Each structure stands twice: as C-alpha cells, then as structure tokens.
Amino acid sequence: MYYEFCFVVEGISMNDSAAVEQIVERYDGQLSSIKGTHRIDAGAEGQDAVRAALELADEMSLAIPGLRILRTDPELVGVADIAELCQRSRQNVQQWVDGERNAEVPFPSHEGTVGRSLAWRWGDVNTWLDHIGLGDGVARPTREESLRIDLALLERLNSSKDPGAA
C-alpha cells in the first residue's frame, strides 16, 4: 500500500538545492519551513505504515547528508481547515463533528484543542471523509502508527548520539 508522511526534520536548508532536488525527484516530496520548523512531505510503498515510514526515513537519511528525521507531524486541522480541504462549508463540517449529519460512522475523536477550538489529525479525518466520498484516497498513518514511528525515530536518534549504543 502507498502511504504519505509528513516528517519534522533538521539538518537541511531550503537553500540546499541539491537536497531539495533529491526530495522532489527521488521521493516525489516537498520540503517546507514554517517559523523555522522544517518538514518533508513524501510517500512510500510498504506492507504497513510503520515499515514504510521507517524505510523511507532510512533511505532519505542516507541520500541527504546531515538530514535528521525527528518525528512525524500530526498535521492537525480545525473545522475551517477541514471545510477548505474538502470544499464544504464550516457549518457542514460542524454538523459532521456534532453527529447531526453522516452519523452512521461517528466523526473521529479530536486530538486536542487549540485555544477553545478542537483539532483533529488530518489522516483520521481524511479516512472518515472516504466513507462519504470526499477523502483524497491517500493513506496516512493512524495515531497509533504515528506513535510507533516516532518512538522508532527517537530510538534511532538517541542511538546515533550515543557512541556506546549498540
């Protein structure tokens, strides 16, 4: 199955044309930076999301000198973001959230709050949107899979910092 991932990374610059070219050409990806946080959006085939992500991370780390993949980005979205991404009104999305429309499959649980607003993982929302024909058809890691990916990435980073680690 093909999965898309958003990784938070270090050791790369938007001005590094060779690295950016690698990401675009080799991984059909994109490097972005928001307030100093660099992210790589890229996809990979794999037996499951965890294996696909870790194999992609290994491959990118070898191909791009200095690149450190820190974790996945949960790609949090609010009602307005969801409305924009699926081209529906905010009111329509709020009806989904409240269970007033398309309640046969409950809307995903929110991941947290931003101020007074709820926030969801885009991957969870997109999977839910698939059942009403509005998803983009792209598989993304679930919350559990993202946690497993993040733990493995953290263990790899820690072992690379500790020369005595096996």
N, C-alpha and C positions, 0 to 999 in steps of 0.2 A: 504494500500500500504506500501511497505517496503522502508525506506529511510536510506541513510548513511549520517553521520555528522562528521565533524571534529571540535572539541571544543578546544579552548585555555583555559588552566586550571592552577590553583595554589593550593598549599596546599598538594601536592603529590610529591613523590620522586620515581625515577627509582629504588632506592634501597629498596623500601617498597614492599617486595614480596607478602604480603597479599593483598595490593591494586592492584598490577599488576595482581595477580591471579584472583581477583574479575572481573577486566576489561576483561580479556581474557575469563574466564569460564562463567561468568554470562551475559556478554554483547557482547561476540564474538568480542571484541575490541582489540585495541592496544594502549599502551602508548608510546609516543616518546618524545624526547627532542632535540631541535636544538638551540644551543647557549643560553641555559638557559630558553627557552620558551617550556613549556610542552604542549603537545597536546594529546587528546584522539580521536581516530577514532573508532566509534561504530555506530551501526544501530538499528533501531526500526520500528515497525509497527505503523501506525496511519492513522487517517482519512485524515489528511493533514500534510505537513512537519512541520508546526509551532507546532501543537499539539504533534506530535511525538517527536520533539526535546525537547520540554519543559517537557513532561512526562519522557523522558529518562534522562534529566538533573536532575529532581527531584529525580528520583529513584537512580541514581548514587550518588547524594549528600547525600542521606540518608544511602546508603550502605557503602560509603567510608568516614570515619571520616576525617574532615578537608578539604575535596575536595571543591574547589570553581570553578564553571564553569563561566568563564568570558565572552566569546563570541564565535561565530563561526569563523573558519578560512576560508577565501575565496578560499584557495587552488589555488593561481594564477599560471598560466602556460604561457610560451612563445612558440614560434614556435618550437624550438628544443625539448621542453618538450612534446608538442603535438605529434610531429613526433615520439618520442620514445614511448610514451604511446599507440599510435595506429599503431606502426610499419610501418610507411611510411617515405618517405624522407622529409627533410626540404623544399625542393623545391615544393614537392607535397602539403604540408601544406600551404606554402606561396601562391600557386595558389588558394587554397580554400579561404584564407584570402582576396586575391585580387579579388575574384569573377571570376577567369579565369576557374575554374572547379567546378562542382556541384553548379552552381549559381542559380538553381531554388529555393533553400532555402538559403537566404543570411547567411553568416557566422555570428556568434554572435558579437555584439559590444564589443569592448575591455573594460576592467575595468579600465585600467590606463596604465601608462608607467613606465618602469624601465630603466633609462638612456634614450637611444634612441629607445628601443625596446618596442613593445606593449605587454600587459599582459591581459589574459582572465581568467575568473572564470572557473575552470575545469568542474564544473557542467553544465555550459552553453555550453561549447564545447562538452562535452560528449553527451548531449541531441541532439546537432546538428549532431554529428557523428552517432547517432542512425538511422538517415534518410538515411545514405549511408551504413548501416550495419557494422559500425566499433565501435559503442559505447559498453560500457561494460554492458548495461542493468540495471544499478543501478540508482535509483532516488536520486537526491540530491536537497537541497533547492535552489530555484531561488534567485536572488539578493534581490528581494522584500521580499521573505520569510525569508532570512537571516537577513535582517534589522529588521523585526518584531521579530524574535527570539532574536537577540542581544538587542533590546530595552527591551524586557521582562526580559532577564537575567540581564541587568543593573538595572532595577527597583527592581528586587529581591535582588541583591547585596546591593543596596542602602538602601532598607528597613531592611535588616539584620544588617546593620551598624548603623542604627538609631533606638535606643530602643524605641523612642516615635512614630515611624511609625506604622500605623495600618496594 
